[in-house]
Amino acid sequence: MEELTFTAYLKSKKIDPKKFYQTDSQQFNEWKVEFDQMHPNSFTQQKLFLINKVRRQNSLDLTEEVSVKKKPAMRPKIAKPKSK
């Protein structure tokens, strides 16, 4: 299983890591140290309300995200009525 980096975690929470570091580098570094020592789910539980506050201040610009190609939807198979 691939290990999640702190910047990838922030992006998954729709937080711009660069903006976050520029606005509050001390908190960024503290969170990075804590994140590296625990599971991402535990980190989320501990910082849930703080994450929301940081997200509002440093929101990730979603227009830069790479679009994900969706598979085309399958057409439903309609049974033809049997002739008499």
Rosetta blueprint (number, residue, H / E / L):
1 M L
2 E L
3 E L
4 L L
5 T L
6 F H
7 T H
8 A H
9 Y H
10 L H
11 K H
12 S H
13 K L
14 K L
15 I E
16 D L
17 P H
18 K H
19 K H
20 F H
21 Y H
22 Q H
23 T H
24 D L
25 S H
26 Q H
27 Q H
28 F H
29 N H
30 E H
31 W H
32 K H
33 V H
34 E H
35 F H
36 D H
37 Q H
38 M L
39 H L
40 P H
41 N H
42 S H
43 F H
44 T H
45 Q H
46 Q H
47 K H
48 L H
49 F H
50 L H
51 I H
52 N H
53 K H
54 V H
55 R H
56 R H
57 Q H
58 N L
59 S E
60 L L
61 D L
62 L H
63 T H
64 E H
65 E L
66 V L
67 S L
68 V L
69 K L
70 K L
71 K L
72 P L
73 A L
74 M L
75 R L
76 P L
77 K L
78 I L
79 A L
80 K L
81 P L
82 K L
83 S L
84 K L
